[in-house]
Amino acid sequence: MKWLNKIFKGSNQRVSYEDYPHGGSTTSGDGKNKRAASDDLDHALAISLSEEDYSNDYGRGRSDYDEELARAVQASLDITDRLPSSSSGSSLGLHRCAGCNKEIGPGRFLSCMDVMWHPQCFRCHACNQPISGSEFAVSGNEPYHKDCYRELYHPRCEVCHEFIPPNSARLIEYRAHPFWGQKYCPAHEEDGTPRCCSCERMEPRDARYISLDDGRKLCLECLDTAVMDTLECQPLYHEILDFYEGLHMRISQPIPMLLVERQALNEARQNEKDGSHHQPETRGLCLSEEQTVSTVYRRPRPSRHFPFGEMRVESMKLTRHCEVTAILVLFGLPRLLTGSILAHELMHAWLRLDGFSHHLDSAVEEGICQVMAHMWLDSQIGSSSSSSEKSKPKSFNHDRLREFFLHQIAMDSSPAYGDGFRSGHEAVVQFGLRRTLDHIKMTGSFPV
């Protein structure tokens, strides 16, 4: 999955302080020549940073910023005390303050943002205190103290909660997750900051993810519905078998289903000759060979050291009674993700038991399996909690998790899983599921 890399770009501002001269007249020694007043203003340098509206590769807006950060150097003054005028005292053209809209009389004034201000009227839009220093910021044609602007607009890392520092080119650069929009310093990709093994979000410094026995990390939102052992997963497994039967795709042969640790899943994958597995990390496997597999159970009494019960592993000898020996799924994933993996792997089983070729093109087989996972996730709108969870309050992130897992399937960049899904989904939308499956069985390809 592609992460977004954002960089702020700069623009320039100008500022100057001047003295508005008192009225009156002066003459030279002979009384004929008039003294002229001159303004010698230094150039003010400002760097402003503005962020373009954020949107991910697939059209989902995540946040809108209108940012400018300006650094101004106070101008030096070389102003005469008086303007030339006639002996009768000619009037001087007056300007109005952009803050109070009153005339600017004799004395000091500020020329900034293409208008003039009384010094006491040039105030921060956030705290309403005068801006008297040499540095300030501008956003939406409103001035800010530099610190006030940073608090309001400067991007903060959502991992360490610090202001995101500039890079070597003095530009603010950060990474952003393409779905969640989580912004973080690029350094966190190299400093060992863990990600949730389910939703992929980085662990914030003020929160602690749960460590699973096989080394994976799980955020608290994903932990809320995590399926932790084989017995706990059985109701979900039968729910997905019913989902297949509702599509007139009944799986008649009993197929054992086991939840396993990552190492056991990888070992089973290596021992499997024609097994299929879930990408990008192996999360599920449809076995066709006889193997001995270590499955995960847990004791029902949680403790401080084992917040979801003490985990135990038992070896199980799997005997082949049909084309499919068993289905293995990685333990500790949220219910929705576990269900989508089961839907994917059961499609591999259905294809084998229904007489489809064992040598289907990988994009066709993995693609149609991803279509089934996507269809099951789609069916979970408003009814994704199991019967044992109906009484629990709905997790605030539950719907977003479902959308994320759908997004993962739809936007997968791999040829087999990503391109295969998109071709299969297009065929099912155009021709229906049954005609698509019949065409695959006859030709080994999707209908077009």
C-alpha positions in Angstrom: 0.0 0.0 0.0 1.3 3.4 -1.0 1.9 6.0 1.7 1.6 9.7 0.9 4.5 12.1 1.2 3.4 15.7 1.7 5.6 18.8 1.4 4.7 22.4 2.2 5.8 25.1 -0.4 6.8 28.6 0.4 5.9 32.2 -0.6 7.1 35.7 0.3 5.7 38.6 2.3 6.9 42.2 2.8 6.6 44.4 5.9 7.9 47.9 6.9 7.6 50.3 9.8 7.5 54.1 9.0 7.0 57.4 10.8 4.0 59.4 9.7 5.5 63.0 9.6 4.0 66.0 11.4 2.6 68.9 9.3 4.5 72.2 8.9 7.1 73.9 6.7 10.8 74.6 6.8 13.0 76.8 4.5 16.6 76.7 3.5 19.1 79.5 4.3 17.9 81.7 1.5 14.2 81.0 2.3 13.4 79.7 -1.3 14.2 76.0 -1.2 12.2 73.4 0.7 13.6 70.3 2.5 12.5 67.0 1.0 11.7 64.0 3.2 13.1 60.6 2.2 12.1 57.0 3.2 14.8 54.4 3.3 13.1 51.0 4.0 14.9 47.6 4.2 13.4 44.7 2.3 11.6 42.2 4.6 12.1 38.5 4.0 9.3 36.1 4.8 8.9 32.4 4.2 5.3 31.1 4.3 4.2 27.5 4.2 0.9 26.5 2.7 -0.4 23.0 2.3 -2.5 21.9 -0.6 -5.9 20.2 0.2 -5.2 16.6 1.2 -6.7 13.9 -0.9 -5.6 10.3 -1.3 -5.0 8.5 -4.5 -8.6 7.4 -4.7 -10.5 10.6 -4.2 -11.1 10.5 -0.4 -10.6 14.0 1.1 -8.9 13.8 4.5 -8.2 17.4 5.6 -8.1 21.0 4.3 -5.5 23.4 5.2 -4.9 27.1 4.2 -1.5 27.8 5.7 1.1 30.5 5.3 4.1 31.1 7.6 5.9 34.4 7.3 9.2 35.6 8.8 9.7 39.3 8.7 12.8 41.3 9.5 11.9 44.7 11.0 12.8 47.5 8.7 15.3 50.2 9.7 14.1 53.8 9.7 15.6 56.8 8.1 12.7 59.3 8.2 12.9 63.1 8.4 10.8 64.8 11.0 8.9 67.1 8.6 7.4 67.1 5.2 7.9 70.2 3.0 4.8 72.4 2.7 4.0 75.9 1.7 4.3 78.7 4.2 0.6 78.7 4.6 0.8 75.0 5.8 -0.7 72.8 3.1 -2.7 69.8 4.2 -1.3 66.3 4.0 -3.2 63.3 2.4 -4.3 61.0 5.3 -4.5 57.2 5.4 -6.9 54.9 7.3 -5.8 52.1 9.6 -6.8 48.6 8.4 -7.5 47.6 12.0 -9.7 50.3 13.4 -10.6 52.1 10.2 -9.6 55.5 11.7 -7.3 58.0 10.2 -3.6 57.6 10.9 -2.4 60.8 12.4 1.1 62.0 13.1 3.4 59.4 14.6 4.6 55.9 13.9 2.6 53.5 11.7 3.0 50.0 10.2 2.9 49.2 6.5 2.2 45.5 6.1 0.1 43.2 3.9 -0.4 46.1 1.4 -2.2 48.3 4.0 -1.4 50.6 6.9 -2.0 50.0 10.6 -1.6 51.7 13.9 1.0 49.6 15.7 -1.5 48.8 18.5 -4.1 47.7 15.9 -1.9 45.1 14.2 -3.1 42.2 16.3 -2.9 38.5 16.2 -6.1 36.9 14.9 -5.9 34.1 17.4 -5.1 35.8 20.8 -6.0 39.4 19.9 -2.7 40.7 21.3 -0.6 43.3 19.4 2.1 41.9 17.1 5.2 43.8 18.2 8.0 41.4 17.3 9.8 41.0 14.0 8.3 37.6 13.1 4.7 36.9 12.3 2.5 34.6 10.2 -0.4 35.1 7.7 -3.3 32.8 7.0 -6.4 33.7 5.1 -5.3 37.4 5.1 -5.2 37.4 8.9 -2.0 38.1 10.9 -0.8 35.8 13.7 1.9 35.6 16.2 4.4 32.9 15.0 3.7 30.8 18.1 -0.1 31.2 17.8 0.1 30.2 14.1 2.2 27.1 14.9 -0.3 25.9 17.5 -3.2 26.4 15.1 -1.8 25.3 11.7 1.6 23.8 11.8 1.3 20.1 11.3 2.0 17.9 14.3 3.1 14.3 14.1 0.3 12.0 15.3 2.9 9.6 16.6 5.2 11.7 18.8 2.9 14.8 18.9 5.7 17.2 18.2 5.7 19.8 15.4 6.9 18.1 12.2 10.4 19.5 11.6 11.6 20.9 8.3 13.8 18.8 6.0 17.2 19.8 4.7 15.5 22.0 2.1 13.7 23.9 4.9 10.3 22.4 3.8 7.9 20.7 6.1 7.7 17.1 5.0 5.7 14.2 6.5 4.1 10.9 5.7 0.4 10.2 5.6 -1.4 6.9 5.6 -3.5 6.8 2.3 -6.7 5.7 4.1 -6.5 6.9 7.7 -4.7 10.1 7.0 -2.5 9.6 10.0 0.4 12.1 9.7 3.8 11.4 11.1 7.5 12.3 10.8 9.4 10.4 8.1 11.9 9.3 10.8 9.3 7.0 12.4 9.5 4.7 9.5 13.1 4.0 10.5 13.1 4.2 14.3 11.2 1.0 15.0 7.8 2.5 15.7 5.3 -0.4 15.6 2.3 -0.6 13.4 -1.0 -2.4 14.2 -0.9 -5.7 12.3 -4.6 -5.2 11.3 -5.3 -1.6 10.5 -1.6 -0.5 9.8 -1.7 2.6 11.9 1.4 3.6 13.8 1.5 3.4 17.6 1.2 6.9 19.2 3.6 7.7 22.0 0.7 8.2 24.4 -0.9 4.9 23.7 0.3 1.3 23.9 -0.6 -1.4 21.5 -1.0 -5.0 22.7 1.8 -7.4 22.0 0.7 -10.8 20.7 2.6 -14.0 21.5 4.1 -14.1 18.0 5.5 -10.6 18.1 2.7 -8.7 16.3 1.2 -5.5 17.7 -2.5 -4.9 17.9 -4.2 -1.5 18.5 -7.0 -1.2 21.1 -9.7 -0.6 18.4 -8.8 -3.8 16.6 -8.4 -5.7 19.9 -12.0 -4.8 20.7 -13.3 -7.5 18.3 -10.1 -9.7 17.9 -10.7 -13.4 17.5 -8.1 -15.0 19.7 -8.5 -18.8 19.5 -10.0 -21.7 17.4 -13.1 -22.3 19.6 -14.0 -18.6 19.6 -13.8 -18.5 15.8 -16.2 -21.4 15.2 -19.5 -19.3 15.2 -17.9 -16.9 12.7 -16.8 -19.8 10.5 -20.3 -21.3 10.4 -21.7 -17.8 9.7 -19.6 -17.6 6.5 -20.5 -21.2 5.5 -24.1 -20.0 5.7 -23.2 -17.0 3.6 -21.9 -19.4 0.9 -25.0 -21.5 1.1 -27.2 -18.4 0.7 -25.4 -17.9 -2.7 -26.2 -21.5 -3.7 -22.5 -22.4 -3.2 -22.9 -25.0 -0.4 -19.7 -26.6 0.8 -20.8 -30.1 1.5 -17.6 -31.6 2.9 -16.7 -30.8 6.5 -13.4 -28.8 6.6 -11.5 -28.2 9.8 -10.7 -24.6 10.6 -7.9 -23.7 12.9 -6.5 -20.4 14.2 -2.7 -20.4 14.3 0.3 -18.3 15.1 2.3 -16.6 12.4 5.2 -19.1 12.6 2.9 -22.1 12.3 1.1 -20.5 9.3 4.4 -19.8 7.5 5.6 -23.4 8.2 2.4 -24.8 6.8 2.7 -22.6 3.7 6.2 -23.9 3.1 5.0 -27.5 3.4 2.0 -27.0 1.1 2.6 -27.9 -2.6 -0.5 -26.2 -4.1 -1.8 -24.1 -1.3 -3.0 -20.6 -1.7 -2.3 -17.8 0.8 -3.4 -14.3 1.6 -1.3 -11.3 0.7 0.7 -9.2 1.5 1.5 -11.1 4.7 0.3 -14.7 5.0 -2.9 -14.5 7.0 -4.8 -17.5 5.7 -4.1 -20.8 4.0 -6.3 -23.5 2.3 -4.4 -26.8 2.9 -4.6 -29.8 0.6 -1.8 -31.8 2.1 -1.7 -33.8 5.4 0.2 -31.9 8.0 0.7 -31.6 11.8 -0.3 -28.0 12.7 0.0 -26.1 16.0 -3.4 -24.4 16.7 -4.0 -21.7 19.3 -6.3 -21.9 22.3 -6.5 -19.7 25.4 -7.4 -20.3 29.0 -10.5 -18.3 30.0 -9.0 -16.4 33.0 -7.3 -13.1 31.9 -4.6 -11.6 34.2 -2.5 -8.6 34.2 0.2 -10.4 32.2 -2.3 -12.0 29.8 -5.1 -9.4 29.2 -7.1 -11.8 26.9 -6.3 -15.0 28.8 -3.3 -17.2 28.8 -2.5 -18.5 25.3 -1.6 -22.1 24.8 -0.7 -24.1 21.6 -1.7 -27.7 20.8 -0.5 -29.8 17.9 -3.1 -31.4 15.7 -2.6 -34.0 13.0 -4.6 -33.1 9.9 -5.8 -36.0 7.8 -6.9 -35.6 4.3 -10.5 -36.8 3.6 -11.2 -34.8 0.4 -9.5 -32.2 -1.8 -9.2 -29.9 1.1 -7.5 -30.8 4.4 -8.1 -27.7 6.5 -8.3 -23.9 6.5 -5.8 -22.0 8.7 -6.2 -18.4 9.7 -3.9 -16.1 11.7 -5.1 -15.5 15.2 -5.6 -12.2 16.9 -7.2 -10.3 14.0 -10.5 -8.3 14.3 -13.7 -10.2 13.5 -14.2 -8.4 10.2 -10.7 -9.1 8.9 -10.9 -12.7 10.2 -14.2 -13.2 8.4 -12.9 -11.8 5.1 -9.9 -14.1 5.2 -12.2 -17.1 5.9 -14.4 -16.0 3.0 -11.3 -15.9 0.7 -9.9 -19.3 1.8 -13.4 -21.0 1.6 -13.6 -19.9 -2.0 -10.3 -21.8 -2.7 -11.9 -24.8 -1.0 -15.2 -24.4 -3.0 -13.3 -24.2 -6.3 -11.4 -27.5 -5.6 -14.5 -29.3 -4.3 -16.6 -28.2 -7.3 -14.2 -29.6 -9.9 -12.5 -26.4 -11.1 -9.0 -26.8 -12.6 -6.1 -26.9 -10.1 -4.1 -24.8 -12.5 -6.2 -21.7 -12.8 -4.2 -18.5 -13.5 -3.3 -17.0 -10.2 -5.0 -13.7 -11.1 -8.3 -15.5 -11.8 -8.3 -17.8 -8.7 -7.0 -15.2 -6.2 -9.2 -12.5 -7.9 -12.5 -14.4 -7.5 -11.5 -15.3 -3.9 -11.0 -11.6 -3.2 -14.4 -10.9 -4.8 -16.0 -13.3 -2.2 -14.1 -11.6 0.7 -15.3 -8.2 -0.6 -18.9 -9.5 -1.0 -18.9 -10.8 2.6 -17.6 -7.5 4.0 -20.2 -5.6 2.0 -22.9 -7.8 3.6 -21.7 -6.7 7.1 -23.2 -3.2 7.1 -25.1 -2.8 10.3 -24.9 -6.5 11.2 -21.2 -7.3 11.7 -21.3 -8.2 15.4 -21.7 -11.8 16.3 -24.6 -12.9 18.4 -22.4 -12.9 21.5 -21.4 -9.3 20.9 -24.9 -7.9 20.2 -25.2 -6.6 23.7 -21.8 -4.8 23.6 -21.6 -1.1 22.7 -20.7 -0.6 19.1 -17.0 0.2 18.6 -16.7 3.7 17.3 -14.2 2.6 14.8 -16.0 -0.5 13.6 -17.5 1.0 10.4 -14.2 2.6 9.5 -12.4 -0.7 9.9 -14.9 -2.3 7.5 -14.3 0.5 5.0 -10.5 0.1 5.5 -10.6 -3.7 4.8 -12.8 -3.1 1.7 -10.3 -0.4 0.6 -7.4 -2.8 1.1 -9.0 -5.3 -1.3 -10.0 -2.8 -3.9 -6.7 -0.9 -4.0 -4.3 -3.8 -3.7 -1.5 -3.2 -6.2 -0.4 -6.8 -6.7 -1.2 -8.4 -10.1 -2.9 -11.5 -8.6 -4.8 -10.1 -5.7 -5.3 -6.5 -6.9 -5.7 -6.7 -10.7 -7.4 -10.1 -10.3 -10.0 -8.7 -7.9 -10.8 -5.7 -10.2 -11.2 -7.9 -13.2 -13.3 -10.4 -11.2 -15.4 -7.7 -9.6 -16.1 -6.1 -13.0 -17.2 -9.5 -14.4 -19.5 -10.2 -11.5 -21.1 -6.7 -11.8 -21.7 -7.2 -15.5 -22.6 -10.8 -15.8 -23.5 -11.9 -12.2 -21.7 -14.3 -9.9 -23.1 -17.6 -11.3 -22.3 -16.8 -15.0 -18.8 -15.6 -14.0 -18.1 -18.9 -12.2 -19.5 -20.9 -15.1 -17.2 -19.1 -17.5 -14.2 -19.6 -15.3 -14.9 -23.3 -15.1 -15.2 -23.6 -18.9 -12.4 -21.3 -20.0 -10.2 -20.6 -17.0 -10.7 -16.8 -17.4 -13.1 -14.0 -16.5 -15.9 -13.2 -19.0 -15.4 -9.9 -20.8 
